[in-house]
């Protein structure tokens, strides 16, 4: 049973570019609880990474946080000053980036970069920090960690570099680890190894993991819950078994998964028709309506709320609204009243 108090509570998170007309994240709400692994899936450009960067205070140039609250361990990250926020993110929140080569400093050895975390964030001596760094590199599966600590990032393969980034993210045993597409540049075998490593390391350190990906296969046996994002909004939240999604977009994602090469009965993929919604799209209705095989007139006029079903699943679709006495019993999930962000 989930504890009454979430580790992280996101309320009405909204991120835009330019003068605010181009919204990339639109009123996102979700909660994460201690010790769980939660998947966040969607096409490229759906707002997954921007959501993660908002949490870490790493929004790219030109992006701004318009409104929302991010309550982490009882503190609203939005209200913290930059120094306090940076200290918290370095110690209690860790992030694994999707491209490890750009996440690592090319002119510092792996050992120097890993040891730096223990020196600057944990106040360890240089000797002790070095010992802890080598020990950590060994724990993430780097062969001969003493020698690896003396090497530079460019001498490692993509999988090895990602192990280093995971080690650095988990070094201080953070309560929350955000893994943003950590297997994008890796082949399937190495990707599976990285997923197992991240799962095991997080379990050993009792960390909550937000695993962001567009690859649904990676979430099998990993995530306790799966959240689906489209055009900057969450459109579904379901349990670990993603075999029977509710939202037409989530169903399309599942059908678009490449089949097993050994299954010769499937000869063609089933792509989602049409193109993803752009940031300039300000249609009043459901953003997936132009691509949806189940669209109705109402879908083009009104934005569906997030409905809560009797089994606890959430879905943003009029066609999936709970039924009662022959009529749709609209029971949208509660939305928090959050003031706009200053500055």
C-alpha positions, 0 to 999 in steps of 0.5 A: 500500500502506498504511503500517505505522503509522496516523496515527490508531488508534481502539481500543474507543472507548465513549461513554455518557450518564447513569450509563453505561447509555445507550451511544451509541458502543460499542467502535468500532475503526478506523484512518486512514492518512496522505493518505487520505479515509475516509467514515463513514456511517449514520443520524442517531443512529448515533454518527458525530458523537459519535465525531468529538467524542470525537477533538476533546475536544468531547463534549456535556454529559452525555456521557462517555468510558468507555473506549478509546484514540485514538492520534494520531501516536503519542500517546494523546489520552485520556492528554493533559492539557487544555492539551496536547490543546487545542494539538494539536487546534488545530494538528494536527487540524482540524474542519469542523462541519455548521452553519457559522453556529453555528461562527462568532462572529457579532460578529467579522468573517470576517477577524478569526476567520481571522486569530486562528488564525495569531496564537494558534496560529502566533505571527504578527503581527497584520499577517501574520495578516491577510495570511494570512487574506485569502490563505486566504479567496481560496484557498477561493473567496470572491470579493473576499477583502479585502472578505469579510474585513471582513464578518460571518458573517450576510452570507454564504450557507450555502455561503460560510460553509462555505468559511470554516469549511473555510479555518479548519480547514485554516489550519495544514495539520493532519494530520487533518481531520474533516468532520462532515456539512459539506453538511447545510444546503446544496443539492446543487449547493453541496454538490458544490462544497464536497466538491470544495473539501475534497478539493482543499484536503486533497490540497494540504495532504496531510491525512487526511480523515474525512468523516462523512455520511448521504449516500452519493452524496457519497462517490462519487469522494471516499473511499478507504474507507467505514465504516458505523455503526449503533446505535453500532457499526461494521457494515462497512468496504469499499472506495471502490466502495460499489455492492455492500455486504455488511451488510443495513443498508448494503444498505438505505442504498444502496437508500434513496438517492433515484433520479435524477429523470430515471429514470422507471422508479423511482416509489417509494423503498425505505425500511429498515423499522422504527425505529433502535435506541434508547440504552436498547436493551440486547438481547444480539444484533445491534442491526439484527436487528429490522429485518433481512430476513435475521435468524436465531435466532442474530442475536437471541442473539449480537452478531456480531463484525467478520469479515474477509473474504479481500478485506480487507473487514470486516463484522459479520454472521453471514450474511456470515462467511467459509466454509471446508469447508462451515462458517463459518470465524469470523475476527473482526478483532482487538480491542484490550484497552484499559483503561477511562478514568479520570475 
